[in-house]
């Protein structure tokens, strides 16, 4: 778990788990066909919380105090 990265919005109290799957496509079944849709979960989180105070370098075990950054979009 030590390599897991999280972002936390201190305004909304929302948490995003940063992973290599953030840009994995999403698939929807339309009839008998699979429809592929590009995604970027990290970018969406950053856009939704633009201007909010974000904590990064958070870990799931709470080791250390997270650093605070302000994201201006």
Secondary structure as GFF3:
##gff-version 3
##sequence-region A 1 73
A	DSSP	beta_strand	5	9	.	.	.	ID=ss1
A	DSSP	beta_strand	15	18	.	.	.	ID=ss2
A	DSSP	three_ten_helix	20	23	.	.	.	ID=ss3
A	DSSP	beta_strand	26	30	.	.	.	ID=ss4
A	DSSP	beta_strand	33	37	.	.	.	ID=ss5
A	DSSP	alpha_helix	41	48	.	.	.	ID=ss6
A	DSSP	beta_strand	53	58	.	.	.	ID=ss7
A	DSSP	beta_strand	67	70	.	.	.	ID=ss8
###
